[in-house]
């Protein structure tokens, strides 16, 4: 699988890095071990990868850079859904995340300067995913808190924030899966 021109995806997990943009045949870059919260064993080649719980550093667990154009919003949604599935989010939680990503891109992409990139950063927590979408926006556009996109995002996600600062427009939010977090409240 090769990325679209201008796209680069790096997915970091326990002991293995999947860099879709790296040259075929080049060795994967190892990462330091971190606490894992979801595990995946590939049916194709039997390799084992593990999603990590974010350790609080400034580096995203997964970062996706692609052109800030509406046609690429589906790539961000699909990436987020795939990551959430590996973090054991429920189908309903994944759909909530996809909706939140769609509204966040609807805020970020129109704010972007022409010919710039949209950078999506995904941070994993125990049963949660924090997403940051950021793009260059030299005009420092103001956030319209009355817009449909903001209203939906603010409803679907926790800790939603958006705005411009120093020539960048950033949208940040967290989606939590109560089941994946182990806090469903069900007692046995």
N, C-alpha and C positions, 0 to 999 in steps of 0.2 A: 504494500500500500504506500503510495507516495502522496504527499500533500499537494494542494493546489499551489501554483506559483505565488510566492509572497506569504505563504502560511508556514508556520513552524510550531510543532507541538512537542513538548517535553513532558512526559509523565514520570514522576519520581515515585518509587515504592521501596520497600525494604529490600536492600541488597541488589537491586537491578533498576536500571533506567531504561525506559522505552523512549527513544528519541526518533520519532517518525521522520524527522528532517535530516537524520544523519546518513552518511554514505553507506550503501549496502556493503556488508562484510566487515565494517569497522566494529571494534569491540564495544560493548555497552560500558558506560561509566558507572562504577560502583558508588553507592552512597553509604554513609554511616547508618548503622542499625537504629531504628526508631520503633516505638510501640505500634504494633499493627492492630487494626480494628476490623478488617475484612480481608479475606484471602480468596485467591482465584487460581485455579489450576487449569492451564490451557489444554483443551481437548486435542488441539492440533499437534503440539510437540511435547506436551507433558511438563512444560516449565511452570514453576510456581512463582507467583508474584503476590505481593501483599500491599494493600493500601495502608497508608500510615496515618496515625493521628498527628495532627499538626503540633509541633513542639513550641509554638509561640514565637519563632524567629520571624524575620522580615521576608524570608524567601518563601514564595508560594510552593505548595505541593505540586501543582500543575499550572503551567503558564501557556497561554495560547495567544499568538500574535497573528493578526490577519488584517486585510484592508478594511477600513472603516466604511463599509458599504452595506446597504440593506441585504444584499444577496448572501452575505456571510453570516447573518444572524442565526440562520438554521444550523450552521456549523457550531456555534457557541452553545445553542440549545441542546444539540445532539451530544456534544462533548460533556456538558453538565449532566445530562440524563445518564450517560454511560458511567460516569464517575459515581453518581448517586446510587446506581444499581449495585456497583461494587462495594459501596459503603452500607449495603443492606437497607436502603430506603424502601418504603413500601411503594406500590404503583401510584397510589394517591399522592404521596410525598414527592415522587419524581415528577408527576404532572404539575403539582404546585411549583416546583423548581423550574420546570420548563416555561410555565406562564410568567414567573418572576423574571427569568432570563429574557424572555421576549419583550417584556415591558422595560427592563433595564436597557436593552439595546435600542428600544424605541426612544429612550431618553438620550443615550450617549451618541448614537450615530449621527443624528441631525446636528448635534453640537460640535462634531468633529470638523477640523479644517480639511479642505480638499487634499486628496492624495496622502492622507496620514493613516496610521495603523490604529486598530482597536486592540488593546491588550486586555485579555481576560485572565485573571488570577483566581485560582481555586485553593482554598485553605480548608483542610479537613479537621474536624473535631469529633468527639465521641457522639455519634448520631447527628452531626450537623455539618453543613458546608457553608463557608463564607465565600462570597463571590465579589470580586472587584472588577469593574469594567472601567478602563481609562483610555482617554484619547487626547491628542493635542487639540486645544481650542483657544487660540490666541485672543479671540474676542471676549473671553470670559463670559459665556452666556449664563443668564440667570436660570435657576430651576423654577419651572412653573408648577407650583404645588397644587394647582387646580386642574392640571392636565389629567386625562384618563389614565395615561401610562403611570404617572406617579401615584394616583389613587389606588390602582390595582397593585402595584409593587408594594406600597406601604401596607396594604391589606394582606398580601400573600406571604410577606417575609417579616422577619424580626430585624430590628436595628437598621432599618433602611435609611440611607443618607445619600445625598447627591449634591453636586455643586462644582463651581469652578474655583481654581486657585492656581496662580502662577502659570497661566497658559495651558492648564490641563483641566479636563472635565472628568470627574470621577463619580461613579455610582457604586455603592457598596451595600450589601445586605447579607443576611444569614437566613438559611432555611434549615429547620430542625425536623428530624424524624423521631417521634417519641418511641417508636418501636425499636429503631436502630440504637437509640440512646439507652434503651432498657428501662424507660420510665413510663410504661403504659399504665401503671396503677393497678394492673391485674394482680390479684393475690391468689395464691394456691393454698 
